[in-house]
Structures are given as structure tokens and as C-alpha cells.
Amino acid sequence: MHQFENKLLNDALTQAQGNFSQAARQLQMNRTTLHYRLKQLSR
């Protein structure tokens, strides 16, 4: 499950060319939530 979420978040970031706000909007979540989830998954 973590691999799926990690890929989903990273793919959105890649598609948004590293723009966290745009990636978060695409995923329908807050920018801070996106940062938090990526931080949690990198552990």
C-alpha cells in the first residue's frame, strides 16, 4: 500500500514539474498534507 501511495504522490509531483501546490490540487489535498505524506513515506 505504501508503494502505491508513494508512486501516486511522486507521479503527481513529476507531472506538476515539482510544484507542490499544483500536485496537491491535482490530488485534491492540501499542500501541507502532501508534504506530510511524502515525509512519512520517506521514513
LUMTORPA-502668 format. One line per field, with one value per atom (N, C-alpha, C, O, CB): residue in one letter; chain; atom name; x, y, z. Coordinates in Angstrom, 3 decimals. Glycine has a CB too. Layout:
N
rest = c(A; ...) $
kette = c(A; ...) $
atom = c(CA; ...) $
c1 = c(X; ...) $
c2 = c(Y; ...) $
c3 = c(Z; ...) $
# end
This chain:
43
rest = c(M; M; M; M; M; H; H; H; H; H; Q; Q; Q; Q; Q; F; F; F; F; F; E; E; E; E; E; N; N; N; N; N; K; K; K; K; K; L; L; L; L; L; L; L; L; L; L; N; N; N; N; N; D; D; D; D; D; A; A; A; A; A; L; L; L; L; L; T; T; T; T; T; Q; Q; Q; Q; Q; A; A; A; A; A; Q; Q; Q; Q; Q; G; G; G; G; G; N; N; N; N; N; F; F; F; F; F; S; S; S; S; S; Q; Q; Q; Q; Q; A; A; A; A; A; A; A; A; A; A; R; R; R; R; R; Q; Q; Q; Q; Q; L; L; L; L; L; Q; Q; Q; Q; Q; M; M; M; M; M; N; N; N; N; N; R; R; R; R; R; T; T; T; T; T; T; T; T; T; T; L; L; L; L; L; H; H; H; H; H; Y; Y; Y; Y; Y; R; R; R; R; R; L; L; L; L; L; K; K; K; K; K; Q; Q; Q; Q; Q; L; L; L; L; L; S; S; S; S; S; R; R; R; R; R) $
kette = c(A; A; A; A; A; A; A; A; A; A; A; A; A; A; A; A; A; A; A; A; A; A; A; A; A; A; A; A; A; A; A; A; A; A; A; A; A; A; A; A; A; A; A; A; A; A; A; A; A; A; A; A; A; A; A; A; A; A; A; A; A; A; A; A; A; A; A; A; A; A; A; A; A; A; A; A; A; A; A; A; A; A; A; A; A; A; A; A; A; A; A; A; A; A; A; A; A; A; A; A; A; A; A; A; A; A; A; A; A; A; A; A; A; A; A; A; A; A; A; A; A; A; A; A; A; A; A; A; A; A; A; A; A; A; A; A; A; A; A; A; A; A; A; A; A; A; A; A; A; A; A; A; A; A; A; A; A; A; A; A; A; A; A; A; A; A; A; A; A; A; A; A; A; A; A; A; A; A; A; A; A; A; A; A; A; A; A; A; A; A; A; A; A; A; A; A; A; A; A; A; A; A; A; A; A; A; A; A; A; A; A; A; A; A; A) $
atom = c(N; CA; C; O; CB; N; CA; C; O; CB; N; CA; C; O; CB; N; CA; C; O; CB; N; CA; C; O; CB; N; CA; C; O; CB; N; CA; C; O; CB; N; CA; C; O; CB; N; CA; C; O; CB; N; CA; C; O; CB; N; CA; C; O; CB; N; CA; C; O; CB; N; CA; C; O; CB; N; CA; C; O; CB; N; CA; C; O; CB; N; CA; C; O; CB; N; CA; C; O; CB; N; CA; C; O; CB; N; CA; C; O; CB; N; CA; C; O; CB; N; CA; C; O; CB; N; CA; C; O; CB; N; CA; C; O; CB; N; CA; C; O; CB; N; CA; C; O; CB; N; CA; C; O; CB; N; CA; C; O; CB; N; CA; C; O; CB; N; CA; C; O; CB; N; CA; C; O; CB; N; CA; C; O; CB; N; CA; C; O; CB; N; CA; C; O; CB; N; CA; C; O; CB; N; CA; C; O; CB; N; CA; C; O; CB; N; CA; C; O; CB; N; CA; C; O; CB; N; CA; C; O; CB; N; CA; C; O; CB; N; CA; C; O; CB; N; CA; C; O; CB; N; CA; C; O; CB) $
c1 = c(0.831; 0.000; 0.880; 0.583; -0.948; 1.958; 2.843; 3.497; 3.692; 3.915; 3.832; 4.451; 3.486; 3.889; 4.901; 2.218; 1.203; 1.057; 1.064; -0.151; 0.925; 0.767; 2.003; 1.885; 0.497; 3.171; 4.417; 4.500; 4.874; 5.624; 4.151; 4.174; 3.146; 3.441; 3.908; 1.963; 0.901; 1.331; 1.164; -0.377; 1.882; 2.307; 3.476; 3.492; 2.693; 4.445; 5.607; 5.247; 5.795; 6.684; 4.336; 3.886; 3.175; 3.370; 2.948; 2.358; 1.660; 2.671; 2.521; 0.652; 3.693; 4.734; 5.515; 5.842; 5.689; 5.808; 6.523; 5.678; 6.171; 6.895; 4.412; 3.505; 3.351; 3.181; 2.135; 3.413; 3.298; 4.660; 4.787; 2.683; 5.673; 7.026; 7.583; 8.223; 7.042; 7.327; 7.861; 7.076; 7.475; 9.228; 5.962; 5.142; 4.202; 3.240; 4.330; 4.498; 3.719; 2.266; 1.368; 4.345; 2.026; 0.648; -0.177; -1.320; 0.640; 0.402; -0.306; -0.532; -1.612; 0.480; 0.464; 0.334; -0.738; -1.542; 1.690; -0.748; -1.745; -3.154; -4.094; -1.443; -3.291; -4.595; -5.063; -6.234; -4.518; -4.146; -4.458; -4.926; -5.820; -3.227; -4.318; -4.663; -5.812; -6.234; -3.451; -6.312; -7.410; -7.065; -7.831; -8.694; -5.884; -5.453; -4.724; -4.349; -4.538; -4.530; -3.779; -2.302; -1.795; -3.985; -1.620; -0.181; 0.560; 1.491; 0.341; 0.150; 0.819; 0.613; 1.504; 0.297; -0.539; -0.798; 0.110; 0.634; -2.279; 0.299; 1.198; 2.619; 3.267; 1.184; 3.100; 4.436; 4.522; 5.488; 4.766; 3.520; 3.490; 3.523; 4.300; 2.243; 2.665; 2.597; 3.931; 4.393; 1.459; 4.540; 5.830; 6.902; 7.746; 6.261; 6.862; 7.828; 7.630; 8.599; 7.682; 6.375; 6.080; 6.502; 7.000; 4.593; 6.312; 6.646; 8.144; 8.616; 5.980; 8.892; 10.342; 11.065; 12.270; 10.899; 10.370; 10.995; 11.262; 11.785; 10.137) $
c2 = c(-1.189; 0.000; 1.259; 2.236; -0.005; 1.216; 2.379; 2.645; 3.799; 2.178; 1.588; 1.758; 2.437; 3.300; 0.402; 2.054; 2.651; 4.138; 4.964; 1.933; 4.478; 5.878; 6.691; 7.813; 5.983; 6.138; 6.819; 7.102; 8.201; 5.977; 6.113; 6.291; 7.330; 8.179; 4.954; 7.279; 8.229; 9.665; 10.555; 7.892; 9.883; 11.229; 11.713; 12.860; 11.253; 10.847; 11.232; 11.460; 12.357; 10.166; 10.658; 10.860; 12.208; 12.912; 9.712; 12.560; 13.847; 14.987; 15.984; 13.957; 14.848; 15.875; 16.006; 17.113; 15.556; 14.884; 14.902; 15.574; 16.399; 13.474; 15.216; 15.800; 17.305; 18.058; 15.119; 17.738; 19.164; 19.856; 21.014; 19.342; 19.155; 19.686; 20.216; 21.268; 20.785; 19.464; 19.803; 20.842; 21.233; 20.272; 21.298; 22.316; 21.624; 20.965; 23.154; 21.785; 21.101; 21.555; 20.735; 21.335; 22.829; 23.343; 22.729; 22.322; 24.883; 22.668; 22.111; 20.606; 20.102; 22.383; 19.902; 18.458; 18.184; 17.265; 17.849; 18.967; 18.790; 19.055; 18.334; 19.725; 20.075; 20.380; 19.213; 18.837; 21.678; 18.652; 17.522; 16.322; 15.583; 17.139; 16.141; 15.021; 15.349; 14.508; 14.607; 16.576; 17.056; 16.937; 16.403; 16.272; 17.457; 17.510; 18.828; 19.518; 16.293; 19.164; 20.367; 20.165; 19.045; 20.736; 21.258; 21.222; 20.692; 19.897; 22.622; 21.129; 20.669; 19.171; 18.490; 21.448; 18.661; 17.217; 16.454; 15.399; 16.895; 16.975; 16.342; 16.272; 15.228; 17.109; 17.383; 17.398; 16.365; 15.607; 18.809; 16.339; 15.430; 13.973; 13.169; 15.687; 13.635; 12.253; 11.818; 10.702; 12.103; 12.687; 12.352; 12.156; 11.267; 13.448; 12.985; 12.859; 11.523; 10.840; 14.050; 11.165; 9.910; 8.712; 7.729; 9.818; 8.776; 7.657; 7.495; 6.408; 7.828; 8.574; 8.505; 7.881; 7.640; 9.901; 7.625; 7.035; 5.583; 4.935; 7.234) $
c3 = c(0.000; 0.000; 0.000; -0.687; 1.220; 0.775; 0.832; -0.517; -0.900; 1.900; -1.233; -2.548; -3.509; -4.289; -3.115; -3.460; -4.329; -4.028; -4.941; -4.156; -2.750; -2.355; -2.723; -3.216; -0.847; -2.489; -2.813; -4.315; -4.723; -2.357; -5.130; -6.582; -7.007; -7.848; -7.297; -6.448; -6.781; -6.486; -7.321; -6.003; -5.299; -4.905; -5.754; -6.201; -3.425; -5.974; -6.774; -8.240; -8.880; -6.671; -8.770; -10.150; -10.296; -11.286; -10.585; -9.316; -9.347; -9.289; -9.994; -8.174; -8.461; -8.365; -9.664; -10.092; -7.220; -10.283; -11.563; -12.630; -13.399; -12.002; -12.671; -13.661; -13.455; -14.414; -13.592; -12.184; -11.854; -11.920; -11.521; -10.453; -12.419; -12.561; -11.243; -11.202; -13.600; -10.160; -8.851; -8.081; -6.984; -9.001; -8.641; -7.985; -6.993; -7.387; -9.038; -5.702; -4.665; -4.644; -4.451; -3.302; -4.836; -4.815; -5.942; -5.736; -4.933; -7.113; -8.261; -8.082; -8.392; -9.558; -7.593; -7.363; -6.308; -6.461; -6.922; -5.256; -4.200; -4.737; -4.405; -3.009; -5.555; -6.159; -7.026; -6.997; -7.004; -7.787; -8.657; -7.825; -8.237; -9.511; -6.662; -5.782; -4.834; -4.040; -4.980; -4.925; -4.072; -2.587; -1.785; -4.369; -2.255; -0.859; -0.625; -1.573; -0.501; 0.626; 0.968; 0.673; 0.718; 2.445; 0.371; 0.111; 1.331; 1.201; -0.267; 2.508; 3.734; 3.945; 4.452; 4.956; 3.566; 3.673; 2.729; 3.086; 3.365; 1.532; 0.568; 1.122; 1.049; -0.766; 1.675; 2.293; 3.416; 3.496; 2.842; 4.272; 5.413; 4.950; 5.466; 6.268; 3.964; 3.482; 2.859; 3.100; 2.453; 2.070; 1.467; 2.536; 2.424; 0.484; 3.560; 4.657; 5.392; 5.722; 5.649; 5.640; 6.334; 5.505; 6.053; 6.661; 4.201; 3.331; 3.134; 2.803; 1.998; 3.336; 3.127; 4.322; 4.252; 2.861; 5.382; 6.571; 6.391; 7.297; 7.781) $
# end
